[in-house]
Amino acid sequence: MTIRVMLVDDQVLLRTGFRMVLAAQPDMEVVAEAGNGVEALEVLRATQVDVILMDVRMPHLDGVEATRRICEGGQKKDAPKVLILTTFDLDEYAFSALKAGASGFMLKDVPPSELLAAIRAVESGDAVVAPSTTRRLLDRFTPMLPATSAEPSRPELERLTDREREVLLLVAQGLSNGEIAARLVLSEATVKTHVGRILTKLSLRDRVQAVVLAYETGLVRAGGAGA
């Protein structure tokens, strides 16, 4: 199956570079491009897309608002997944886009192999935020979040078992399933099952939203410490 990709960036040279990388892949096809969020929304009305590579800072309509509009009502099975392209000096925009429904983010200077792996992961419904990048990003944006009480404030967290809460804490600290499995002496399959149950109980789309929730509720604080 071919993954249909849309490139949304106001820099033509960047789109050209990404297109060349993707065109060399037998399982990917760039089916559309846009220079801003307004154009992207217009193109999507007539084009079937699986994954959108979305810049955050663009004229007319930025990537955050475009992502919000694309993802609203977002449980539609055929809705495209949004992968945010960002740089470290725009971390707050990346966080806003994750809250708006993006499935993850990558740096614009990411090695081609990592970008391709991320696109495939997003298309399959997996998380795409690299654990090491998650830690750096969250350490930077957490001070921007509203102050929270000493205890996590979301009642849904009470639905989690002690083990699920432990797994959520490690997910929020940026650990991969393999790292969590090693830390808790579990199999990766068991960790994946726990993550799935956490998402279901908290009505979350993916582990990216779980990370955001854990920080917003105070379950995890700046620097990755548990509440």
MIVEX-806457 format. One record per residue (C-alpha): residue number from 1; residue in three letters; x, y, z. Coordinates in pm, whole numbers, plus 32768, in hexadecimal, padded with zeros to 4 digits. Example, Ala and Ser with C-alpha at 12.3 -4.5 7.8 and 13.67 -1.06 7.14 Angstrom:
2
  num  residuo     X     Y     Z
    1      Ala  84CE  7E3E  830C
    2      Ser  8557  7F96  82CA
//
This chain:
227
  num  residuo     X     Y     Z
    1      Met  8000  8000  8000
    2      Thr  807E  8159  7FA1
    3      Ile  8081  8268  80AC
    4      Arg  7FF1  83A9  801D
    5      Val  80B0  84D3  80A7
    6      Met  8062  8646  809D
    7      Leu  8171  874E  80D3
    8      Val  8108  8894  8179
    9      Asp  821D  8996  8196
   10      Asp  8249  8AF8  8116
   11      Gln  83B0  8AB2  80AE
   12      Val  83B3  8A1E  7F52
   13      Leu  8517  899E  7F6F
   14      Leu  84C1  88D8  80A7
   15      Arg  8393  883C  7FFE
   16      Thr  846D  87E3  7ED4
   17      Gly  856C  8739  7FB3
   18      Phe  8465  8671  806D
   19      Arg  83BD  8611  7F26
   20      Met  8503  8589  7E99
   21      Val  853C  84B4  7FCE
   22      Leu  83DA  842B  7FCE
   23      Ala  83D2  83EE  7E55
   24      Ala  84EE  82F4  7E79
   25      Gln  8418  8218  7F5B
   26      Pro  834A  8103  7EB8
   27      Asp  823B  811F  7FC4
   28      Met  8210  829B  7FC4
   29      Glu  8182  839E  7ED7
   30      Val  8168  8517  7EFC
   31      Val  8004  8556  7E87
   32      Ala  7FE2  86C4  7EE7
   33      Glu  809B  87FB  7F5A
   34      Ala  8034  8945  7FF7
   35      Gly  80E6  8A82  8063
   36      Asn  800A  8AD3  818F
   37      Gly  7EEC  8A4F  8260
   38      Val  7DD9  8AEA  818C
   39      Glu  7E5C  8A42  8052
   40      Ala  7E80  88FB  810D
   41      Leu  7D14  88F8  817C
   42      Glu  7CA2  8947  801A
   43      Val  7D76  8832  7F81
   44      Leu  7CFC  8734  8082
   45      Arg  7B95  8764  8014
   46      Ala  7BE8  86BC  7ECA
   47      Thr  7D15  85E3  7F19
   48      Gln  7D34  84A3  7FE3
   49      Val  7E62  84BB  80C9
   50      Asp  7EEC  83CB  81CF
   51      Val  7FFE  849E  8270
   52      Ile  803A  8615  8270
   53      Leu  8193  86A8  82B1
   54      Met  812F  87F5  8349
   55      Asp  8207  8926  838B
   56      Val  819B  89F9  84B3
   57      Arg  81EC  8B60  8454
   58      Met  8149  8BC0  8309
   59      Pro  808B  8CEF  8281
   60      His  7F0E  8D0B  8275
   61      Leu  7ECE  8BDA  8350
   62      Asp  7FDE  8B3B  8422
   63      Gly  8017  89CA  8453
   64      Val  7F80  89C3  85AF
   65      Glu  7E2C  8A45  8543
   66      Ala  7E34  8979  8404
   67      Thr  7E7B  8842  84D2
   68      Arg  7D5D  8893  85BE
   69      Arg  7C68  88B1  849C
   70      Ile  7CE5  8774  83F5
   71      Cys  7CD3  86AA  8537
   72      Glu  7B90  8730  85CB
   73      Gly  7A8D  8622  85E8
   74      Gly  7BC3  8555  85C2
   75      Gln  7B58  83F0  85F6
   76      Lys  7B03  83CD  8484
   77      Lys  7BAF  829A  8403
   78      Asp  7C1D  833C  82BD
   79      Ala  7C95  8483  8358
   80      Pro  7DFF  84CE  82FA
   81      Lys  7F09  84C0  8409
   82      Val  7FD2  85FD  8442
   83      Leu  8149  85F3  8480
   84      Ile  81CE  8746  84EE
   85      Leu  831C  87C4  846A
   86      Thr  83C5  88AB  8561
   87      Thr  850B  8940  85DF
   88      Phe  8573  8964  874A
   89      Asp  852D  8ADA  874D
   90      Leu  83C1  8A8D  86FB
   91      Asp  8382  8985  8806
   92      Glu  8252  8A3C  8892
   93      Tyr  81AF  8A2A  873B
   94      Ala  81F1  88B6  8727
   95      Phe  814D  8881  8879
   96      Ser  801C  894B  880F
   97      Ala  8000  8876  86D6
   98      Leu  8013  8735  87A2
   99      Lys  7EF5  87B6  8877
  100      Ala  7E38  8809  8739
  101      Gly  7E49  869E  86CA
  102      Ala  7F95  8667  8618
  103      Ser  801D  8507  8633
  104      Gly  8180  8577  8679
  105      Phe  829C  8655  860F
  106      Met  83F0  8643  856B
  107      Leu  850A  873C  8542
  108      Lys  852F  87D1  83E8
  109      Asp  8698  875C  83D4
  110      Val  863C  85F6  842D
  111      Pro  8705  84EB  8372
  112      Pro  863D  8461  824B
  113      Ser  8630  8304  82E1
  114      Glu  858D  8388  841F
  115      Leu  8493  8459  835C
  116      Leu  842C  832E  828B
  117      Ala  840A  8253  83C1
  118      Ala  8335  8360  8465
  119      Ile  824D  8377  8339
  120      Arg  821C  81FF  8339
  121      Ala  81E2  81FE  84AF
  122      Val  80DF  8312  849C
  123      Glu  8029  8268  837F
  124      Ser  8013  8127  8449
  125      Gly  7F8D  81E0  8578
  126      Asp  80C5  81C9  8651
  127      Ala  816C  82E0  8713
  128      Val  8270  83A8  8656
  129      Val  830E  8484  8760
  130      Ala  8470  8408  879B
  131      Pro  849F  83D0  8912
  132      Ser  85E0  849F  8927
  133      Thr  853B  85BE  886E
  134      Thr  8407  85A0  894A
  135      Arg  84D8  85D4  8A80
  136      Arg  8584  8709  89F5
  137      Leu  8440  879D  8974
  138      Leu  8378  8762  8AAF
  139      Asp  848B  87EB  8B8E
  140      Arg  8475  892D  8AC7
  141      Phe  82FD  895B  8AA6
  142      Thr  8291  88E5  8C00
  143      Pro  82E6  8A36  8CA5
  144      Met  81F0  8AD6  8BB0
  145      Leu  80CE  8A00  8C2D
  146      Pro  7FDB  8A87  8D31
  147      Ala  8033  8A30  8E95
  148      Thr  7F90  88EF  8F0E
  149      Ser  7F34  8875  9067
  150      Ala  8014  8783  9120
  151      Glu  7F37  865F  90B9
  152      Pro  7ED0  8607  8F55
  153      Ser  7D81  86AF  8F1A
  154      Arg  7CDC  85D4  8E13
  155      Pro  7BE2  84E0  8EAE
  156      Glu  7C1A  83E7  8D93
  157      Leu  7D75  83A3  8E1E
  158      Glu  7CCB  82F1  8F3E
  159      Arg  7C55  81E8  8E47
  160      Leu  7DB9  8173  8E12
  161      Thr  7E4C  8052  8ED3
  162      Asp  7F92  808B  8F8C
  163      Arg  804F  7FDC  8E74
  164      Glu  7FA3  80AB  8D65
  165      Arg  7FF1  81EA  8E22
  166      Glu  815B  8179  8E39
  167      Val  8165  8139  8CC2
  168      Leu  80C4  828B  8C78
  169      Leu  81CA  8337  8D4D
  170      Leu  82E2  8292  8C86
  171      Val  8239  82DF  8B39
  172      Ala  8224  844C  8BA3
  173      Gln  8394  844B  8BFC
  174      Gly  83DF  83F1  8A93
  175      Leu  842F  8280  8AB3
  176      Ser  83E7  8196  8991
  177      Asn  8327  8052  89C0
  178      Gly  846F  7F93  89C2
  179      Glu  8506  8075  8ACC
  180      Ile  83CB  805A  8BA0
  181      Ala  83D2  7EE0  8B7F
  182      Ala  853A  7ED6  8BF7
  183      Arg  84F3  7FC4  8D16
  184      Leu  83C5  7F00  8D93
  185      Val  8447  7DA7  8D30
  186      Leu  8323  7D67  8C44
  187      Ser  8307  7CFB  8ADB
  188      Glu  82D7  7E08  89D1
  189      Ala  818B  7D64  8977
  190      Thr  8113  7D90  8ADD
  191      Val  817E  7EFC  8AE0
  192      Lys  80C8  7F34  8997
  193      Thr  7F8F  7E9B  8A32
  194      His  7FAB  7F82  8B60
  195      Val  7FD5  80B2  8A7F
  196      Gly  7EA1  804E  89B7
  197      Arg  7DD0  802E  8AF3
  198      Ile  7E4C  817F  8B70
  199      Leu  7DE3  8228  8A2B
  200      Thr  7C8D  8182  8A37
  201      Lys  7C4A  81DB  8BA3
  202      Leu  7CB6  8345  8B74
  203      Ser  7C09  836B  8A1F
  204      Leu  7D50  83CC  8978
  205      Arg  7DA8  839D  880B
  206      Asp  7F16  833C  8836
  207      Arg  803E  834A  8922
  208      Val  808E  84AC  88B4
  209      Gln  7F4A  851F  8954
  210      Ala  7FA2  844C  8A84
  211      Val  80EA  8509  8AAB
  212      Val  8037  8658  8A92
  213      Leu  7F30  85EC  8B8F
  214      Ala  8034  8572  8C87
  215      Tyr  80E3  86C4  8C83
  216      Glu  7FA6  8794  8C89
  217      Thr  7F18  86DB  8DB4
  218      Gly  805C  86EA  8E75
  219      Leu  8096  8571  8E6F
  220      Val  81EE  85C9  8DE5
  221      Arg  82A5  870E  8E20
  222      Ala  83BA  87C9  8D6D
  223      Gly  84F1  86F8  8D58
  224      Gly  8429  85B4  8D48
  225      Ala  83E9  858D  8EBC
  226      Gly  82B0  84DD  8F2E
  227      Ala  81AE  8591  9002
//
